[in-house]
Amino acid sequence: MINLRQIGDGARGLAAVAMWIEAHRQLCEARFAALENVIGDLKQEENDGQPG
């Protein structure tokens, strides 16, 4: 959680918060993309093992 006293006030404080949010958004997107890849691989392995 961000402590507002740590970021200061004004535009610089808001810019710092925006940068922090963007960095964490990108991190979350990368993690979800990796998770989607793992799920896709597991589904493919499951389908490969079934008669069809």
C-alpha positions in Angstrom: 0.0 0.0 0.0 1.2 3.5 -0.8 1.7 5.9 2.1 0.6 9.3 0.8 3.1 11.0 3.2 5.9 9.2 1.4 5.1 10.5 -2.1 4.8 14.1 -1.3 2.3 16.4 -2.8 1.6 18.0 -6.1 2.3 16.9 -9.6 5.6 15.2 -8.7 3.9 13.0 -6.2 1.2 12.0 -8.6 3.7 11.3 -11.3 5.6 9.0 -9.0 2.4 7.2 -8.2 1.5 6.9 -11.8 4.9 5.4 -12.6 4.6 2.9 -9.8 1.1 1.9 -10.9 2.3 1.5 -14.5 5.3 -0.6 -13.5 3.1 -2.9 -11.4 0.5 -3.1 -14.2 3.1 -4.3 -16.6 4.4 -6.8 -14.1 0.9 -8.2 -13.6 0.3 -8.4 -17.3 3.5 -10.3 -17.8 2.6 -12.8 -15.1 -0.9 -13.3 -16.5 0.6 -13.9 -19.9 3.0 -16.5 -18.5 0.1 -18.1 -16.7 -1.9 -18.3 -19.9 1.0 -20.0 -21.6 1.2 -22.6 -18.8 -2.5 -23.3 -19.0 -2.4 -23.5 -22.7 0.5 -26.0 -22.5 -1.4 -28.1 -19.9 -4.5 -28.1 -22.1 -2.4 -29.2 -25.1 -0.8 -32.0 -23.1 -4.2 -33.1 -21.9 -5.6 -33.1 -25.4 -2.6 -35.0 -26.8 -3.1 -37.8 -24.3 -6.8 -38.3 -25.2 -7.9 -40.5 -28.0 -9.5 -38.4 -30.7 
